Amino acid sequence: SELAAASMAAEDQQWQAKAQLVLQRRFGDAPPKDARERARQIRFLQYRGFTSDQIRQALGRVADDLD
């Protein structure tokens, strides 16, 4: 079970990185300028099958990269 958990954790990190890459390719590096744009980006990632945690982290990293 420990091996499975470690494997799943590594896979989740790959999906989080993929979500950030997809977001940056589509919308660039700038964070959403308002709530409407943020919702648009969230829907974009949701339609592509990313989880809410992956989306939240991808959006947070875009904002963190600019700070």
Predicted model as a PDB file, atoms N, CA, C, CB and O in Angstrom, pLDDT in the B-factor column:
MODEL        1                                                                  
ATOM      1  N   SER A   1       0.813  -1.198   0.000  1.00 76.00           N  
ATOM      2  CA  SER A   1       0.000   0.000   0.000  1.00 76.00           C  
ATOM      3  C   SER A   1       0.857   1.263   0.000  1.00 76.00           C  
ATOM      4  CB  SER A   1      -0.926  -0.002   1.197  1.00 76.00           C  
ATOM      5  O   SER A   1       0.458   2.283  -0.562  1.00 76.00           O  
ATOM      6  N   GLU A   2       2.030   1.203   0.624  1.00 80.00           N  
ATOM      7  CA  GLU A   2       2.909   2.377   0.638  1.00 80.00           C  
ATOM      8  C   GLU A   2       3.431   2.680  -0.763  1.00 80.00           C  
ATOM      9  CB  GLU A   2       4.088   2.158   1.606  1.00 80.00           C  
ATOM     10  O   GLU A   2       3.557   3.842  -1.148  1.00 80.00           O  
ATOM     11  N   LEU A   3       3.731   1.639  -1.513  1.00 78.00           N  
ATOM     12  CA  LEU A   3       4.214   1.822  -2.875  1.00 78.00           C  
ATOM     13  C   LEU A   3       3.127   2.444  -3.753  1.00 78.00           C  
ATOM     14  CB  LEU A   3       4.676   0.480  -3.466  1.00 78.00           C  
ATOM     15  O   LEU A   3       3.405   3.325  -4.567  1.00 78.00           O  
ATOM     16  N   ALA A   4       1.902   1.985  -3.582  1.00 76.00           N  
ATOM     17  CA  ALA A   4       0.784   2.541  -4.348  1.00 76.00           C  
ATOM     18  C   ALA A   4       0.565   4.010  -3.993  1.00 76.00           C  
ATOM     19  CB  ALA A   4      -0.504   1.735  -4.088  1.00 76.00           C  
ATOM     20  O   ALA A   4       0.330   4.832  -4.879  1.00 76.00           O  
ATOM     21  N   ALA A   5       0.641   4.341  -2.721  1.00 74.00           N  
ATOM     22  CA  ALA A   5       0.453   5.728  -2.286  1.00 74.00           C  
ATOM     23  C   ALA A   5       1.555   6.628  -2.846  1.00 74.00           C  
ATOM     24  CB  ALA A   5       0.432   5.810  -0.746  1.00 74.00           C  
ATOM     25  O   ALA A   5       1.281   7.749  -3.277  1.00 74.00           O  
ATOM     26  N   ALA A   6       2.789   6.147  -2.842  1.00 75.00           N  
ATOM     27  CA  ALA A   6       3.898   6.926  -3.382  1.00 75.00           C  
ATOM     28  C   ALA A   6       3.736   7.130  -4.884  1.00 75.00           C  
ATOM     29  CB  ALA A   6       5.233   6.237  -3.083  1.00 75.00           C  
ATOM     30  O   ALA A   6       4.016   8.206  -5.413  1.00 75.00           O  
ATOM     31  N   SER A   7       3.284   6.094  -5.551  1.00 75.00           N  
ATOM     32  CA  SER A   7       3.065   6.186  -6.994  1.00 75.00           C  
ATOM     33  C   SER A   7       1.957   7.180  -7.321  1.00 75.00           C  
ATOM     34  CB  SER A   7       2.720   4.811  -7.569  1.00 75.00           C  
ATOM     35  O   SER A   7       2.084   7.968  -8.258  1.00 75.00           O  
ATOM     36  N   MET A   8       0.889   7.146  -6.564  1.00 72.00           N  
ATOM     37  CA  MET A   8      -0.229   8.056  -6.794  1.00 72.00           C  
ATOM     38  C   MET A   8       0.180   9.499  -6.501  1.00 72.00           C  
ATOM     39  CB  MET A   8      -1.434   7.657  -5.925  1.00 72.00           C  
ATOM     40  O   MET A   8      -0.256  10.415  -7.198  1.00 72.00           O  
ATOM     41  N   ALA A   9       1.004   9.711  -5.487  1.00 71.00           N  
ATOM     42  CA  ALA A   9       1.455  11.057  -5.153  1.00 71.00           C  
ATOM     43  C   ALA A   9       2.325  11.619  -6.279  1.00 71.00           C  
ATOM     44  CB  ALA A   9       2.233  11.053  -3.819  1.00 71.00           C  
ATOM     45  O   ALA A   9       2.201  12.790  -6.638  1.00 71.00           O  
ATOM     46  N   ALA A  10       3.195  10.792  -6.826  1.00 73.00           N  
ATOM     47  CA  ALA A  10       4.050  11.232  -7.934  1.00 73.00           C  
ATOM     48  C   ALA A  10       3.209  11.544  -9.164  1.00 73.00           C  
ATOM     49  CB  ALA A  10       5.103  10.157  -8.270  1.00 73.00           C  
ATOM     50  O   ALA A  10       3.467  12.523  -9.865  1.00 73.00           O  
ATOM     51  N   GLU A  11       2.207  10.718  -9.426  1.00 75.00           N  
ATOM     52  CA  GLU A  11       1.332  10.951 -10.570  1.00 75.00           C  
ATOM     53  C   GLU A  11       0.534  12.236 -10.395  1.00 75.00           C  
ATOM     54  CB  GLU A  11       0.387   9.768 -10.768  1.00 75.00           C  
ATOM     55  O   GLU A  11       0.327  12.973 -11.360  1.00 75.00           O  
ATOM     56  N   ASP A  12       0.088  12.509  -9.183  1.00 78.00           N  
ATOM     57  CA  ASP A  12      -0.672  13.731  -8.916  1.00 78.00           C  
ATOM     58  C   ASP A  12       0.192  14.966  -9.174  1.00 78.00           C  
ATOM     59  CB  ASP A  12      -1.195  13.737  -7.462  1.00 78.00           C  
ATOM     60  O   ASP A  12      -0.302  15.965  -9.697  1.00 78.00           O  
ATOM     61  N   GLN A  13       1.466  14.908  -8.815  1.00 83.00           N  
ATOM     62  CA  GLN A  13       2.364  16.030  -9.070  1.00 83.00           C  
ATOM     63  C   GLN A  13       2.527  16.256 -10.566  1.00 83.00           C  
ATOM     64  CB  GLN A  13       3.731  15.786  -8.417  1.00 83.00           C  
ATOM     65  O   GLN A  13       2.623  17.399 -11.014  1.00 83.00           O  
ATOM     66  N   GLN A  14       2.559  15.177 -11.343  1.00 87.00           N  
ATOM     67  CA  GLN A  14       2.670  15.308 -12.790  1.00 87.00           C  
ATOM     68  C   GLN A  14       1.422  15.986 -13.361  1.00 87.00           C  
ATOM     69  CB  GLN A  14       2.880  13.926 -13.442  1.00 87.00           C  
ATOM     70  O   GLN A  14       1.528  16.827 -14.253  1.00 87.00           O  
ATOM     71  N   TRP A  15       0.247  15.624 -12.852  1.00 88.00           N  
ATOM     72  CA  TRP A  15      -0.995  16.239 -13.326  1.00 88.00           C  
ATOM     73  C   TRP A  15      -1.056  17.705 -12.943  1.00 88.00           C  
ATOM     74  CB  TRP A  15      -2.209  15.502 -12.764  1.00 88.00           C  
ATOM     75  O   TRP A  15      -1.556  18.526 -13.711  1.00 88.00           O  
ATOM     76  N   GLN A  16      -0.556  18.041 -11.772  1.00 89.00           N  
ATOM     77  CA  GLN A  16      -0.542  19.449 -11.359  1.00 89.00           C  
ATOM     78  C   GLN A  16       0.360  20.265 -12.274  1.00 89.00           C  
ATOM     79  CB  GLN A  16      -0.074  19.583  -9.897  1.00 89.00           C  
ATOM     80  O   GLN A  16       0.015  21.381 -12.660  1.00 89.00           O  
ATOM     81  N   ALA A  17       1.503  19.712 -12.616  1.00 91.00           N  
ATOM     82  CA  ALA A  17       2.411  20.406 -13.531  1.00 91.00           C  
ATOM     83  C   ALA A  17       1.776  20.539 -14.916  1.00 91.00           C  
ATOM     84  CB  ALA A  17       3.758  19.657 -13.629  1.00 91.00           C  
ATOM     85  O   ALA A  17       1.919  21.569 -15.576  1.00 91.00           O  
ATOM     86  N   LYS A  18       1.081  19.499 -15.346  1.00 93.00           N  
ATOM     87  CA  LYS A  18       0.403  19.536 -16.647  1.00 93.00           C  
ATOM     88  C   LYS A  18      -0.692  20.608 -16.650  1.00 93.00           C  
ATOM     89  CB  LYS A  18      -0.203  18.148 -16.986  1.00 93.00           C  
ATOM     90  O   LYS A  18      -0.845  21.324 -17.639  1.00 93.00           O  
ATOM     91  N   ALA A  19      -1.445  20.726 -15.572  1.00 94.00           N  
ATOM     92  CA  ALA A  19      -2.492  21.745 -15.476  1.00 94.00           C  
ATOM     93  C   ALA A  19      -1.888  23.135 -15.597  1.00 94.00           C  
ATOM     94  CB  ALA A  19      -3.262  21.612 -14.150  1.00 94.00           C  
ATOM     95  O   ALA A  19      -2.439  23.993 -16.287  1.00 94.00           O  
ATOM     96  N   GLN A  20      -0.766  23.363 -14.935  1.00 93.00           N  
ATOM     97  CA  GLN A  20      -0.124  24.673 -15.007  1.00 93.00           C  
ATOM     98  C   GLN A  20       0.385  24.943 -16.418  1.00 93.00           C  
ATOM     99  CB  GLN A  20       1.033  24.764 -13.998  1.00 93.00           C  
ATOM    100  O   GLN A  20       0.254  26.061 -16.918  1.00 93.00           O  
ATOM    101  N   LEU A  21       0.959  23.941 -17.062  1.00 94.00           N  
ATOM    102  CA  LEU A  21       1.460  24.111 -18.419  1.00 94.00           C  
ATOM    103  C   LEU A  21       0.336  24.431 -19.399  1.00 94.00           C  
ATOM    104  CB  LEU A  21       2.196  22.858 -18.866  1.00 94.00           C  
ATOM    105  O   LEU A  21       0.471  25.323 -20.236  1.00 94.00           O  
ATOM    106  N   VAL A  22      -0.781  23.699 -19.290  1.00 95.00           N  
ATOM    107  CA  VAL A  22      -1.932  23.923 -20.170  1.00 95.00           C  
ATOM    108  C   VAL A  22      -2.490  25.326 -19.951  1.00 95.00           C  
ATOM    109  CB  VAL A  22      -3.032  22.860 -19.920  1.00 95.00           C  
ATOM    110  O   VAL A  22      -2.832  26.019 -20.910  1.00 95.00           O  
ATOM    111  N   LEU A  23      -2.581  25.736 -18.707  1.00 95.00           N  
ATOM    112  CA  LEU A  23      -3.084  27.075 -18.373  1.00 95.00           C  
ATOM    113  C   LEU A  23      -2.178  28.160 -18.952  1.00 95.00           C  
ATOM    114  CB  LEU A  23      -3.195  27.241 -16.845  1.00 95.00           C  
ATOM    115  O   LEU A  23      -2.666  29.136 -19.522  1.00 95.00           O  
ATOM    116  N   GLN A  24      -0.875  27.995 -18.811  1.00 94.00           N  
ATOM    117  CA  GLN A  24       0.051  28.996 -19.325  1.00 94.00           C  
ATOM    118  C   GLN A  24       0.051  29.054 -20.845  1.00 94.00           C  
ATOM    119  CB  GLN A  24       1.447  28.712 -18.826  1.00 94.00           C  
ATOM    120  O   GLN A  24       0.169  30.134 -21.423  1.00 94.00           O  
ATOM    121  N   ARG A  25      -0.080  27.912 -21.492  1.00 95.00           N  
ATOM    122  CA  ARG A  25      -0.122  27.902 -22.959  1.00 95.00           C  
ATOM    123  C   ARG A  25      -1.346  28.637 -23.484  1.00 95.00           C  
ATOM    124  CB  ARG A  25      -0.117  26.465 -23.483  1.00 95.00           C  
ATOM    125  O   ARG A  25      -1.272  29.338 -24.494  1.00 95.00           O  
ATOM    126  N   ARG A  26      -2.464  28.477 -22.800  1.00 95.00           N  
ATOM    127  CA  ARG A  26      -3.718  29.066 -23.275  1.00 95.00           C  
ATOM    128  C   ARG A  26      -3.863  30.531 -22.890  1.00 95.00           C  
ATOM    129  CB  ARG A  26      -4.889  28.287 -22.733  1.00 95.00           C  
ATOM    130  O   ARG A  26      -4.328  31.343 -23.690  1.00 95.00           O  
ATOM    131  N   PHE A  27      -3.459  30.875 -21.648  1.00 94.00           N  
ATOM    132  CA  PHE A  27      -3.726  32.214 -21.118  1.00 94.00           C  
ATOM    133  C   PHE A  27      -2.471  33.032 -20.822  1.00 94.00           C  
ATOM    134  CB  PHE A  27      -4.534  32.098 -19.870  1.00 94.00           C  
ATOM    135  O   PHE A  27      -2.584  34.190 -20.421  1.00 94.00           O  
ATOM    136  N   GLY A  28      -1.303  32.475 -21.005  1.00 92.00           N  
ATOM    137  CA  GLY A  28      -0.076  33.199 -20.704  1.00 92.00           C  
ATOM    138  C   GLY A  28       0.262  33.142 -19.230  1.00 92.00           C  
ATOM    139  O   GLY A  28      -0.343  32.391 -18.465  1.00 92.00           O  
ATOM    140  N   ASP A  29       1.239  33.948 -18.842  1.00 87.00           N  
ATOM    141  CA  ASP A  29       1.746  33.919 -17.469  1.00 87.00           C  
ATOM    142  C   ASP A  29       1.019  34.849 -16.513  1.00 87.00           C  
ATOM    143  CB  ASP A  29       3.187  34.264 -17.468  1.00 87.00           C  
ATOM    144  O   ASP A  29       1.145  34.705 -15.297  1.00 87.00           O  
ATOM    145  N   ALA A  30       0.273  35.784 -17.033  1.00 87.00           N  
ATOM    146  CA  ALA A  30      -0.408  36.759 -16.174  1.00 87.00           C  
ATOM    147  C   ALA A  30      -1.581  36.112 -15.441  1.00 87.00           C  
ATOM    148  CB  ALA A  30      -0.901  37.959 -17.006  1.00 87.00           C  
ATOM    149  O   ALA A  30      -2.298  35.293 -16.017  1.00 87.00           O  
ATOM    150  N   PRO A  31      -1.778  36.475 -14.176  1.00 87.00           N  
ATOM    151  CA  PRO A  31      -2.927  35.951 -13.440  1.00 87.00           C  
ATOM    152  C   PRO A  31      -4.217  36.544 -13.995  1.00 87.00           C  
ATOM    153  CB  PRO A  31      -2.798  36.257 -11.931  1.00 87.00           C  
ATOM    154  O   PRO A  31      -4.179  37.559 -14.689  1.00 87.00           O  
ATOM    155  N   PRO A  32      -5.347  35.929 -13.701  1.00 90.00           N  
ATOM    156  CA  PRO A  32      -6.628  36.481 -14.164  1.00 90.00           C  
ATOM    157  C   PRO A  32      -6.816  37.903 -13.641  1.00 90.00           C  
ATOM    158  CB  PRO A  32      -7.806  35.585 -13.710  1.00 90.00           C  
ATOM    159  O   PRO A  32      -6.514  38.196 -12.484  1.00 90.00           O  
ATOM    160  N   LYS A  33      -7.319  38.780 -14.510  1.00 91.00           N  
ATOM    161  CA  LYS A  33      -7.458  40.187 -14.130  1.00 91.00           C  
ATOM    162  C   LYS A  33      -8.685  40.457 -13.273  1.00 91.00           C  
ATOM    163  CB  LYS A  33      -7.517  41.042 -15.363  1.00 91.00           C  
ATOM    164  O   LYS A  33      -8.738  41.462 -12.564  1.00 91.00           O  
ATOM    165  N   ASP A  34      -9.679  39.561 -13.332  1.00 92.00           N  
ATOM    166  CA  ASP A  34     -10.884  39.738 -12.524  1.00 92.00           C  
ATOM    167  C   ASP A  34     -11.541  38.370 -12.299  1.00 92.00           C  
ATOM    168  CB  ASP A  34     -11.881  40.730 -13.215  1.00 92.00           C  
ATOM    169  O   ASP A  34     -11.065  37.349 -12.795  1.00 92.00           O  
ATOM    170  N   ALA A  35     -12.626  38.374 -11.551  1.00 92.00           N  
ATOM    171  CA  ALA A  35     -13.311  37.125 -11.204  1.00 92.00           C  
ATOM    172  C   ALA A  35     -13.875  36.420 -12.433  1.00 92.00           C  
ATOM    173  CB  ALA A  35     -14.431  37.401 -10.213  1.00 92.00           C  
ATOM    174  O   ALA A  35     -13.900  35.191 -12.495  1.00 92.00           O  
ATOM    175  N   ARG A  36     -14.322  37.192 -13.394  1.00 95.00           N  
ATOM    176  CA  ARG A  36     -14.884  36.588 -14.612  1.00 95.00           C  
ATOM    177  C   ARG A  36     -13.813  35.817 -15.391  1.00 95.00           C  
ATOM    178  CB  ARG A  36     -15.509  37.676 -15.513  1.00 95.00           C  
ATOM    179  O   ARG A  36     -14.061  34.712 -15.874  1.00 95.00           O  
ATOM    180  N   GLU A  37     -12.632  36.405 -15.505  1.00 95.00           N  
ATOM    181  CA  GLU A  37     -11.529  35.753 -16.204  1.00 95.00           C  
ATOM    182  C   GLU A  37     -11.054  34.519 -15.430  1.00 95.00           C  
ATOM    183  CB  GLU A  37     -10.364  36.741 -16.406  1.00 95.00           C  
ATOM    184  O   GLU A  37     -10.726  33.495 -16.029  1.00 95.00           O  
ATOM    185  N   ARG A  38     -11.017  34.622 -14.100  1.00 95.00           N  
ATOM    186  CA  ARG A  38     -10.625  33.471 -13.271  1.00 95.00           C  
ATOM    187  C   ARG A  38     -11.608  32.320 -13.475  1.00 95.00           C  
ATOM    188  CB  ARG A  38     -10.563  33.867 -11.767  1.00 95.00           C  
ATOM    189  O   ARG A  38     -11.191  31.169 -13.600  1.00 95.00           O  
ATOM    190  N   ALA A  39     -12.899  32.614 -13.511  1.00 95.00           N  
ATOM    191  CA  ALA A  39     -13.911  31.579 -13.730  1.00 95.00           C  
ATOM    192  C   ALA A  39     -13.742  30.951 -15.107  1.00 95.00           C  
ATOM    193  CB  ALA A  39     -15.326  32.165 -13.583  1.00 95.00           C  
ATOM    194  O   ALA A  39     -13.923  29.744 -15.268  1.00 95.00           O  
ATOM    195  N   ARG A  40     -13.399  31.760 -16.091  1.00 96.00           N  
ATOM    196  CA  ARG A  40     -13.176  31.253 -17.449  1.00 96.00           C  
ATOM    197  C   ARG A  40     -11.999  30.274 -17.476  1.00 96.00           C  
ATOM    198  CB  ARG A  40     -12.917  32.422 -18.427  1.00 96.00           C  
ATOM    199  O   ARG A  40     -12.065  29.225 -18.118  1.00 96.00           O  
ATOM    200  N   GLN A  41     -10.935  30.628 -16.776  1.00 96.00           N  
ATOM    201  CA  GLN A  41      -9.772  29.749 -16.724  1.00 96.00           C  
ATOM    202  C   GLN A  41     -10.076  28.462 -15.965  1.00 96.00           C  
ATOM    203  CB  GLN A  41      -8.598  30.469 -16.077  1.00 96.00           C  
ATOM    204  O   GLN A  41      -9.610  27.388 -16.344  1.00 96.00           O  
ATOM    205  N   ILE A  42     -10.849  28.570 -14.905  1.00 96.00           N  
ATOM    206  CA  ILE A  42     -11.241  27.385 -14.136  1.00 96.00           C  
ATOM    207  C   ILE A  42     -12.069  26.450 -15.006  1.00 96.00           C  
ATOM    208  CB  ILE A  42     -12.036  27.788 -12.871  1.00 96.00           C  
ATOM    209  O   ILE A  42     -11.819  25.245 -15.029  1.00 96.00           O  
ATOM    210  N   ARG A  43     -13.050  26.991 -15.720  1.00 97.00           N  
ATOM    211  CA  ARG A  43     -13.875  26.160 -16.604  1.00 97.00           C  
ATOM    212  C   ARG A  43     -13.028  25.486 -17.677  1.00 97.00           C  
ATOM    213  CB  ARG A  43     -14.973  27.005 -17.260  1.00 97.00           C  
ATOM    214  O   ARG A  43     -13.235  24.314 -17.993  1.00 97.00           O  
ATOM    215  N   PHE A  44     -12.080  26.225 -18.233  1.00 97.00           N  
ATOM    216  CA  PHE A  44     -11.194  25.687 -19.253  1.00 97.00           C  
ATOM    217  C   PHE A  44     -10.479  24.433 -18.739  1.00 97.00           C  
ATOM    218  CB  PHE A  44     -10.171  26.750 -19.687  1.00 97.00           C  
ATOM    219  O   PHE A  44     -10.418  23.418 -19.433  1.00 97.00           O  
ATOM    220  N   LEU A  45      -9.940  24.511 -17.525  1.00 96.00           N  
ATOM    221  CA  LEU A  45      -9.234  23.361 -16.965  1.00 96.00           C  
ATOM    222  C   LEU A  45     -10.192  22.248 -16.544  1.00 96.00           C  
ATOM    223  CB  LEU A  45      -8.396  23.795 -15.774  1.00 96.00           C  
ATOM    224  O   LEU A  45      -9.862  21.069 -16.676  1.00 96.00           O  
ATOM    225  N   GLN A  46     -11.362  22.604 -16.042  1.00 96.00           N  
ATOM    226  CA  GLN A  46     -12.347  21.596 -15.657  1.00 96.00           C  
ATOM    227  C   GLN A  46     -12.778  20.762 -16.860  1.00 96.00           C  
ATOM    228  CB  GLN A  46     -13.567  22.262 -15.015  1.00 96.00           C  
ATOM    229  O   GLN A  46     -12.899  19.540 -16.762  1.00 96.00           O  
ATOM    230  N   TYR A  47     -13.006  21.413 -17.980  1.00 97.00           N  
ATOM    231  CA  TYR A  47     -13.425  20.711 -19.194  1.00 97.00           C  
ATOM    232  C   TYR A  47     -12.360  19.746 -19.672  1.00 97.00           C  
ATOM    233  CB  TYR A  47     -13.752  21.703 -20.298  1.00 97.00           C  
ATOM    234  O   TYR A  47     -12.657  18.801 -20.403  1.00 97.00           O  
ATOM    235  N   ARG A  48     -11.132  19.973 -19.268  1.00 95.00           N  
ATOM    236  CA  ARG A  48     -10.044  19.099 -19.659  1.00 95.00           C  
ATOM    237  C   ARG A  48      -9.756  18.021 -18.626  1.00 95.00           C  
ATOM    238  CB  ARG A  48      -8.811  19.906 -19.902  1.00 95.00           C  
ATOM    239  O   ARG A  48      -8.803  17.257 -18.776  1.00 95.00           O  
ATOM    240  N   GLY A  49     -10.569  17.952 -17.584  1.00 93.00           N  
ATOM    241  CA  GLY A  49     -10.508  16.841 -16.642  1.00 93.00           C  
ATOM    242  C   GLY A  49      -9.625  17.031 -15.429  1.00 93.00           C  
ATOM    243  O   GLY A  49      -9.375  16.071 -14.700  1.00 93.00           O  
ATOM    244  N   PHE A  50      -9.147  18.235 -15.191  1.00 94.00           N  
ATOM    245  CA  PHE A  50      -8.318  18.461 -14.014  1.00 94.00           C  
ATOM    246  C   PHE A  50      -9.190  18.588 -12.777  1.00 94.00           C  
ATOM    247  CB  PHE A  50      -7.451  19.716 -14.191  1.00 94.00           C  
ATOM    248  O   PHE A  50     -10.319  19.072 -12.847  1.00 94.00           O  
ATOM    249  N   THR A  51      -8.654  18.150 -11.641  1.00 92.00           N  
ATOM    250  CA  THR A  51      -9.399  18.227 -10.387  1.00 92.00           C  
ATOM    251  C   THR A  51      -9.367  19.651  -9.844  1.00 92.00           C  
ATOM    252  CB  THR A  51      -8.822  17.241  -9.349  1.00 92.00           C  
ATOM    253  O   THR A  51      -8.572  20.481 -10.286  1.00 92.00           O  
ATOM    254  N   SER A  52     -10.231  19.917  -8.892  1.00 93.00           N  
ATOM    255  CA  SER A  52     -10.279  21.265  -8.313  1.00 93.00           C  
ATOM    256  C   SER A  52      -8.973  21.600  -7.594  1.00 93.00           C  
ATOM    257  CB  SER A  52     -11.463  21.389  -7.337  1.00 93.00           C  
ATOM    258  O   SER A  52      -8.538  22.751  -7.634  1.00 93.00           O  
ATOM    259  N   ASP A  53      -8.341  20.632  -6.943  1.00 92.00           N  
ATOM    260  CA  ASP A  53      -7.061  20.885  -6.282  1.00 92.00           C  
ATOM    261  C   ASP A  53      -5.974  21.231  -7.302  1.00 92.00           C  
ATOM    262  CB  ASP A  53      -6.639  19.663  -5.453  1.00 92.00           C  
ATOM    263  O   ASP A  53      -5.182  22.148  -7.082  1.00 92.00           O  
ATOM    264  N   GLN A  54      -5.938  20.507  -8.399  1.00 92.00           N  
ATOM    265  CA  GLN A  54      -4.952  20.776  -9.439  1.00 92.00           C  
ATOM    266  C   GLN A  54      -5.166  22.156 -10.046  1.00 92.00           C  
ATOM    267  CB  GLN A  54      -5.018  19.704 -10.527  1.00 92.00           C  
ATOM    268  O   GLN A  54      -4.205  22.878 -10.313  1.00 92.00           O  
ATOM    269  N   ILE A  55      -6.419  22.519 -10.262  1.00 93.00           N  
ATOM    270  CA  ILE A  55      -6.742  23.829 -10.832  1.00 93.00           C  
ATOM    271  C   ILE A  55      -6.350  24.936  -9.862  1.00 93.00           C  
ATOM    272  CB  ILE A  55      -8.245  23.922 -11.173  1.00 93.00           C  
ATOM    273  O   ILE A  55      -5.739  25.927 -10.262  1.00 93.00           O  
ATOM    274  N   ARG A  56      -6.694  24.772  -8.605  1.00 92.00           N  
ATOM    275  CA  ARG A  56      -6.374  25.779  -7.588  1.00 92.00           C  
ATOM    276  C   ARG A  56      -4.863  25.997  -7.510  1.00 92.00           C  
ATOM    277  CB  ARG A  56      -6.926  25.352  -6.206  1.00 92.00           C  
ATOM    278  O   ARG A  56      -4.399  27.135  -7.432  1.00 92.00           O  
ATOM    279  N   GLN A  57      -4.104  24.915  -7.530  1.00 91.00           N  
ATOM    280  CA  GLN A  57      -2.654  25.044  -7.457  1.00 91.00           C  
ATOM    281  C   GLN A  57      -2.083  25.673  -8.720  1.00 91.00           C  
ATOM    282  CB  GLN A  57      -2.018  23.686  -7.222  1.00 91.00           C  
ATOM    283  O   GLN A  57      -1.154  26.478  -8.644  1.00 91.00           O  
ATOM    284  N   ALA A  58      -2.624  25.318  -9.873  1.00 91.00           N  
ATOM    285  CA  ALA A  58      -2.140  25.902 -11.129  1.00 91.00           C  
ATOM    286  C   ALA A  58      -2.397  27.402 -11.152  1.00 91.00           C  
ATOM    287  CB  ALA A  58      -2.816  25.228 -12.342  1.00 91.00           C  
ATOM    288  O   ALA A  58      -1.520  28.171 -11.546  1.00 91.00           O  
ATOM    289  N   LEU A  59      -3.567  27.824 -10.742  1.00 91.00           N  
ATOM    290  CA  LEU A  59      -3.887  29.252 -10.706  1.00 91.00           C  
ATOM    291  C   LEU A  59      -3.055  29.972  -9.645  1.00 91.00           C  
ATOM    292  CB  LEU A  59      -5.387  29.459 -10.431  1.00 91.00           C  
ATOM    293  O   LEU A  59      -2.630  31.109  -9.850  1.00 91.00           O  
ATOM    294  N   GLY A  60      -2.828  29.322  -8.536  1.00 87.00           N  
ATOM    295  CA  GLY A  60      -2.005  29.914  -7.472  1.00 87.00           C  
ATOM    296  C   GLY A  60      -0.572  30.066  -7.893  1.00 87.00           C  
ATOM    297  O   GLY A  60       0.069  31.056  -7.540  1.00 87.00           O  
ATOM    298  N   ARG A  61      -0.046  29.118  -8.638  1.00 70.00           N  
ATOM    299  CA  ARG A  61       1.351  29.194  -9.073  1.00 70.00           C  
ATOM    300  C   ARG A  61       1.545  30.298 -10.086  1.00 70.00           C  
ATOM    301  CB  ARG A  61       1.805  27.864  -9.664  1.00 70.00           C  
ATOM    302  O   ARG A  61       2.590  30.948 -10.095  1.00 70.00           O  
ATOM    303  N   VAL A  62       0.573  30.524 -10.931  1.00 58.00           N  
ATOM    304  CA  VAL A  62       0.688  31.624 -11.892  1.00 58.00           C  
ATOM    305  C   VAL A  62       0.803  32.936 -11.138  1.00 58.00           C  
ATOM    306  CB  VAL A  62      -0.527  31.655 -12.859  1.00 58.00           C  
ATOM    307  O   VAL A  62       1.637  33.775 -11.479  1.00 58.00           O  
ATOM    308  N   ALA A  63      -0.024  33.123 -10.118  1.00 53.00           N  
ATOM    309  CA  ALA A  63       0.017  34.347  -9.315  1.00 53.00           C  
ATOM    310  C   ALA A  63       1.323  34.433  -8.508  1.00 53.00           C  
ATOM    311  CB  ALA A  63      -1.200  34.404  -8.368  1.00 53.00           C  
ATOM    312  O   ALA A  63       1.905  35.510  -8.378  1.00 53.00           O  
ATOM    313  N   ASP A  64       1.775  33.296  -7.968  1.00 52.00           N  
ATOM    314  CA  ASP A  64       3.012  33.282  -7.181  1.00 52.00           C  
ATOM    315  C   ASP A  64       4.235  33.595  -8.037  1.00 52.00           C  
ATOM    316  CB  ASP A  64       3.189  31.927  -6.508  1.00 52.00           C  
ATOM    317  O   ASP A  64       5.170  34.244  -7.568  1.00 52.00           O  
ATOM    318  N   ASP A  65       4.234  33.145  -9.274  1.00 48.00           N  
ATOM    319  CA  ASP A  65       5.373  33.374 -10.166  1.00 48.00           C  
ATOM    320  C   ASP A  65       5.580  34.855 -10.443  1.00 48.00           C  
ATOM    321  CB  ASP A  65       5.174  32.627 -11.479  1.00 48.00           C  
ATOM    322  O   ASP A  65       6.701  35.270 -10.738  1.00 48.00           O  
ATOM    323  N   LEU A  66       4.537  35.655 -10.356  1.00 47.00           N  
ATOM    324  CA  LEU A  66       4.650  37.074 -10.639  1.00 47.00           C  
ATOM    325  C   LEU A  66       5.109  37.878  -9.430  1.00 47.00           C  
ATOM    326  CB  LEU A  66       3.333  37.601 -11.126  1.00 47.00           C  
ATOM    327  O   LEU A  66       5.586  39.003  -9.580  1.00 47.00           O  
ATOM    328  N   ASP A  67       4.972  37.321  -8.251  1.00 43.00           N  
ATOM    329  CA  ASP A  67       5.349  38.047  -7.016  1.00 43.00           C  
ATOM    330  C   ASP A  67       6.844  38.094  -6.817  1.00 43.00           C  
ATOM    331  CB  ASP A  67       4.705  37.400  -5.800  1.00 43.00           C  
ATOM    332  O   ASP A  67       7.318  38.663  -5.834  1.00 43.00           O  
TER     333      ASP A  67                                                      
ENDMDL                                                                          
END                                                                             
